Amino acid sequence: MKRKHFLITYFFLSLILLSSAQQNEFIYATVSPHDAELLKTKFPSEVEILGSNHIHTALYISEAALLHLKEIRQTPGPGYVFRQSREAALAAIHEWPLKTTSIYEFSINQQDIVNLAIELVDPINIEEHIILLENYGTRFHTKESATQSAIDLREMWEDLASTTGRDDIKVELFEHTSSPMPSVIMSVPGLDEPDEIVIIGAHLDSTVPPNNGLAPGADDNASGVATITEVARILFEINFVPAKTIEFMAYSAEEVGLIGSAEIVSYYREKDKNVIAYVNFDMTNYKGSAKDVYLMTDSYNSSNLNDFLMELMDYYNSSGNHQFEYSTTICNYGCSDNYSWAEAGYEAAFPFEAKLNESNPNIHTIYDTYSFMGNSLHAAKFAKLGLQFMIEASKSSTSNIPDTKKSIITIYTKSNKLHYSIDAPFIETINIYNLTGQLVKSRKNNANVGVISIEQGKGFFLVEFVLQDKGRISEKIIIY
């Protein structure tokens, strides 16, 4: 009997020690210098400082100590970046900053398509998707349910893409080195400039430390995944064909150091992919502040891209049925997956649901549920912003010219006719394409003012004006 009691006691003691050991595993990471000092002071035996610069500090640190970051400051993400090795952690210090990619010149001129798209945003779709993801119980990246959520999301996105009739849209799982949970990537090739890529993304995983057995993650971040899925649904519904390639990403393992996005970004840099802009959606459905959308203005975020998002909201959301207001806030180091893109030199931005200190108080707890939020009207605003961004940023570069040059062309449609006027002496050719890329009409030797009939019926078309000695101008039009 005593032996039996001894074995039972030994068994439970072993479980406790094993659990403690698992929680005290050490990893390599980078954090802000300020947070590094706080962690070193509180956990002197669990934090080794490997190196530092004014941006971040490389650490060898226990996972238990890293959890303290979530206690000392509220953040939608981990507040640190996982590094695969000591060498990788030190490289992040010594290679900073990486060369920034070219600053892209954005413009707004796709009003017809944008206005059509944002009318179609349906909060019920977002609600149903949030609840669907919440019902996995946990999406912590090491759990089988997390992997299943990625597999199921791939299938959902494939079903959406199938409605277009296109066979070139790819939805794939991206397998990771440092996480068993895959990310999901959907790519829609551009018609004119497929090598230029515009991306929106959201992390799919969730967390409730320390055991992550129940981690509903409704706002953080089922709301972000549901938001970008609604953007995709609407773009497919209106048969939108971008000039540039557009991609949708749902990341693994954001909550444990931005693992999913960091590995994808590393792969994209290795393949020299030309990502011109990335916008992150992480927590979109809790209205905790006076304004609606808060743009993160930390130094690593792109001020150019933030300015463009503000211009979009000024233009499309300052009045009328789609009105909402914006402001700014900061999110600090390693806040979310936008950090991975920014660190690698890409233009990245992060519109957020509230001021950071007024955002959802239930994240990273079992109470982060849809019922706490009540509806998805707040997230619908972010879906509209996502549509505005994707449509305007993915247009042809020939449409993305300064207003001073755009003033040479006036164009409108009435019935099935295109009316145009161009301040140029001669138009060599006018080409009209449908949104599958098929040339449906071509007319040479045109006057600078004219009318062209389009017999192919209602829908979207791309009109290309080939000007003598002035290059090309492309415009998307709608025939009603």
Backbone hydrogen bonds, N-H to C=O, Kabsch-Sander energy under -0.5 kcal/mol:
donor,donor_aa,acceptor,acceptor_aa,energy
5,H,1,M,-2.4
6,F,2,K,-2.5
7,L,3,R,-2.5
8,I,4,K,-2.3
9,T,5,H,-2.7
10,Y,6,F,-2.8
11,F,7,L,-2.5
12,F,8,I,-2.3
13,L,9,T,-2.4
14,S,10,Y,-2.3
15,L,11,F,-1.9
16,I,12,F,-2.2
17,L,13,L,-2.6
18,L,14,S,-2.8
19,S,15,L,-2.8
20,S,16,I,-2.5
21,A,17,L,-2.5
22,Q,18,L,-2.6
23,Q,19,S,-2.2
24,N,20,S,-1.1
25,E,22,Q,-1.1
27,I,61,I,-2.8
28,Y,83,R,-0.7
29,A,59,L,-2.0
30,T,81,V,-1.8
31,V,57,T,-2.1
36,A,32,S,-2.4
37,E,33,P,-1.9
38,L,34,H,-1.8
39,L,35,D,-2.6
40,K,36,A,-2.5
41,T,37,E,-2.1
42,K,38,L,-2.1
43,F,39,L,-2.9
46,E,43,F,-1.6
47,V,43,F,-0.6
48,E,60,Y,-2.5
49,I,47,V,-0.5
50,L,48,E,-0.6
50,L,58,A,-2.9
51,G,58,A,-1.1
53,N,56,H,-1.9
57,T,31,V,-3.4
58,A,51,G,-2.7
59,L,29,A,-3.3
60,Y,48,E,-2.2
61,I,27,I,-2.6
61,I,59,L,-0.5
62,S,46,E,-1.8
63,E,25,E,-2.9
64,A,23,Q,-0.6
66,L,62,S,-1.8
67,L,63,E,-1.6
68,H,64,A,-0.5
68,H,65,A,-1.1
69,L,66,L,-1.7
70,K,67,L,-0.9
71,E,67,L,-0.5
71,E,68,H,-1.0
72,I,68,H,-2.0
73,R,69,L,-1.5
79,G,334,G,-1.8
80,Y,334,G,-0.5
81,V,30,T,-2.2
82,F,257,G,-1.7
83,R,28,Y,-2.6
89,A,85,S,-2.2
90,L,86,R,-2.4
91,A,87,E,-2.4
92,A,88,A,-1.8
93,I,89,A,-0.9
94,H,90,L,-2.4
95,E,91,A,-2.8
96,W,93,I,-0.6
98,L,343,E,-0.6
101,T,345,G,-3.2
106,F,104,Y,-0.8
109,N,107,S,-0.5
114,V,110,Q,-2.6
115,N,111,Q,-2.9
116,L,112,D,-1.7
117,A,113,I,-2.4
118,I,114,V,-2.7
119,E,115,N,-0.9
120,L,117,A,-1.7
121,V,118,I,-0.9
125,N,122,D,-0.9
126,I,122,D,-1.2
127,E,123,P,-2.7
128,E,124,I,-2.7
129,H,125,N,-1.9
130,I,126,I,-2.4
131,I,127,E,-2.4
132,L,128,E,-2.1
133,L,129,H,-2.3
134,E,130,I,-2.6
135,N,131,I,-1.9
136,Y,133,L,-1.5
137,G,134,E,-1.9
138,T,136,Y,-1.5
139,R,215,A,-0.6
143,K,140,F,-2.5
146,A,143,K,-0.8
147,T,143,K,-1.4
148,Q,144,E,-2.4
149,S,145,S,-1.8
150,A,146,A,-1.6
151,I,147,T,-2.2
152,D,148,Q,-2.7
153,L,149,S,-1.9
154,R,150,A,-2.3
155,E,151,I,-1.7
156,M,152,D,-2.3
157,W,153,L,-2.8
158,E,154,R,-2.4
159,D,155,E,-2.2
160,L,156,M,-2.0
161,A,157,W,-2.6
162,S,158,E,-1.9
163,T,159,D,-0.6
163,T,160,L,-1.1
164,T,161,A,-1.8
165,G,162,S,-0.9
166,R,161,A,-0.5
170,K,168,D,-0.5
170,K,187,S,-1.9
172,E,185,I,-2.8
174,F,183,S,-2.7
175,E,173,L,-0.7
176,H,179,S,-0.5
183,S,174,F,-2.2
184,V,250,A,-2.4
185,I,172,E,-2.7
186,M,248,F,-2.7
187,S,170,K,-2.8
188,V,246,I,-3.1
191,L,242,P,-3.0
192,D,243,A,-0.9
193,E,243,A,-3.2
196,E,193,E,-1.8
197,I,274,N,-2.6
198,V,245,T,-2.5
199,I,277,A,-2.3
200,I,247,E,-2.0
201,G,279,V,-1.8
202,A,249,M,-2.2
204,L,251,Y,-3.2
205,D,251,Y,-1.0
206,S,139,R,-0.7
212,N,208,V,-1.9
215,A,137,G,-2.3
218,A,368,D,-2.3
221,N,219,D,-0.6
222,A,217,G,-2.2
223,S,218,A,-1.3
225,V,221,N,-1.8
226,A,222,A,-2.7
227,T,223,S,-1.9
228,I,224,G,-2.2
229,T,225,V,-1.9
230,E,226,A,-1.9
231,V,227,T,-1.7
232,A,228,I,-2.1
233,R,229,T,-2.6
234,I,230,E,-2.1
235,L,231,V,-2.2
236,F,232,A,-2.3
237,E,233,R,-2.2
238,I,234,I,-2.1
239,N,236,F,-1.4
240,F,235,L,-2.8
243,A,394,S,-1.3
244,K,394,S,-2.4
245,T,193,E,-0.7
245,T,196,E,-1.9
246,I,188,V,-2.1
247,E,198,V,-2.4
248,F,186,M,-2.5
249,M,200,I,-1.9
250,A,184,V,-2.6
251,Y,202,A,-1.8
251,Y,249,M,-0.5
256,V,253,A,-0.6
257,G,254,E,-1.2
258,L,254,E,-1.9
259,I,253,A,-1.9
260,G,252,S,-1.4
262,A,258,L,-2.3
263,E,259,I,-2.2
264,I,260,G,-1.8
265,V,261,S,-2.9
266,S,262,A,-2.2
267,Y,263,E,-1.9
268,Y,264,I,-2.5
269,R,265,V,-2.5
270,E,266,S,-2.2
271,K,267,Y,-2.1
272,D,269,R,-1.2
273,K,268,Y,-2.7
274,N,195,D,-0.7
275,V,273,K,-1.4
276,I,197,I,-2.3
276,I,274,N,-0.7
277,A,197,I,-1.0
278,Y,347,E,-1.8
279,V,199,I,-2.1
280,N,349,A,-2.5
281,F,201,G,-2.8
282,D,280,N,-0.5
282,D,351,P,-0.5
287,K,285,N,-0.5
288,G,286,Y,-1.3
292,D,325,E,-1.7
293,V,325,E,-2.1
294,Y,352,F,-2.6
295,L,293,V,-0.5
295,L,327,S,-2.5
296,M,350,F,-1.9
297,T,329,T,-2.3
301,N,298,D,-1.8
302,S,348,A,-2.9
303,S,301,N,-0.6
306,N,302,S,-2.3
307,D,303,S,-2.4
308,F,304,N,-1.7
309,L,305,L,-2.4
310,M,306,N,-2.3
311,E,307,D,-2.4
312,L,308,F,-2.5
313,M,309,L,-2.1
314,D,310,M,-2.8
315,Y,311,E,-2.3
316,Y,312,L,-3.0
317,N,313,M,-1.8
322,H,319,S,-0.5
323,Q,320,G,-1.3
324,F,317,N,-2.4
327,S,293,V,-2.2
329,T,295,L,-2.0
335,C,332,N,-0.9
339,Y,336,S,-2.0
341,W,337,D,-1.2
342,A,338,N,-2.6
343,E,339,Y,-2.9
344,A,340,S,-1.1
345,G,342,A,-1.8
346,Y,341,W,-2.3
348,A,346,Y,-0.5
349,A,278,Y,-1.8
352,F,294,Y,-2.9
353,E,283,M,-0.9
358,E,355,K,-2.0
359,S,356,L,-1.1
363,I,360,N,-1.0
365,T,362,N,-1.2
368,D,365,T,-1.4
369,T,367,Y,-2.1
372,F,369,T,-0.5
373,M,369,T,-0.8
373,M,370,Y,-0.8
374,G,370,Y,-2.6
380,A,376,S,-1.4
381,K,377,L,-0.8
381,K,378,H,-1.0
382,F,378,H,-0.9
383,A,379,A,-1.9
384,K,380,A,-1.8
385,L,381,K,-2.1
386,G,382,F,-2.7
387,L,383,A,-2.3
388,Q,384,K,-2.6
389,F,385,L,-2.6
390,M,386,G,-2.7
391,I,387,L,-2.5
392,E,388,Q,-2.1
393,A,389,F,-2.8
394,S,390,M,-1.2
395,K,392,E,-0.6
399,S,396,S,-1.3
400,N,396,S,-0.8
401,I,399,S,-0.9
405,K,402,P,-0.9
406,K,402,P,-2.3
407,S,403,D,-1.4
408,I,405,K,-1.8
409,I,406,K,-1.8
410,T,421,S,-2.9
412,Y,419,H,-2.3
414,K,417,K,-2.2
417,K,414,K,-2.1
418,L,452,I,-3.1
419,H,412,Y,-3.1
419,H,417,K,-0.5
420,Y,450,G,-2.3
421,S,410,T,-2.2
422,I,448,N,-3.0
423,D,408,I,-3.4
424,A,422,I,-2.3
427,I,446,N,-1.5
428,E,426,F,-0.6
428,E,466,V,-1.6
429,T,466,V,-1.3
430,I,443,R,-2.6
431,N,429,T,-0.5
431,N,464,E,-2.6
432,I,441,K,-3.0
433,Y,462,L,-3.0
434,N,438,Q,-2.4
435,L,460,F,-0.7
437,G,434,N,-2.1
440,V,432,I,-2.8
440,V,438,Q,-0.6
441,K,432,I,-1.5
443,R,430,I,-2.4
445,N,428,E,-2.3
446,N,427,I,-2.4
450,G,420,Y,-2.1
452,I,418,L,-2.4
454,I,416,N,-3.1
455,E,453,S,-0.6
457,G,454,I,-0.6
459,G,479,I,-2.2
461,F,477,I,-2.4
462,L,433,Y,-2.7
463,V,461,F,-0.5
463,V,475,E,-3.4
464,E,431,N,-3.2
464,E,462,L,-0.5
465,F,463,V,-0.5
465,F,473,I,-3.2
466,V,429,T,-3.0
466,V,464,E,-0.6
467,L,465,F,-0.8
467,L,471,G,-2.8
468,Q,426,F,-1.6
469,D,467,L,-0.5
470,K,467,L,-0.9
471,G,467,L,-0.6
473,I,465,F,-2.0
475,E,463,V,-2.4
477,I,461,F,-3.0
479,I,459,G,-2.9
480,Y,478,I,-0.6
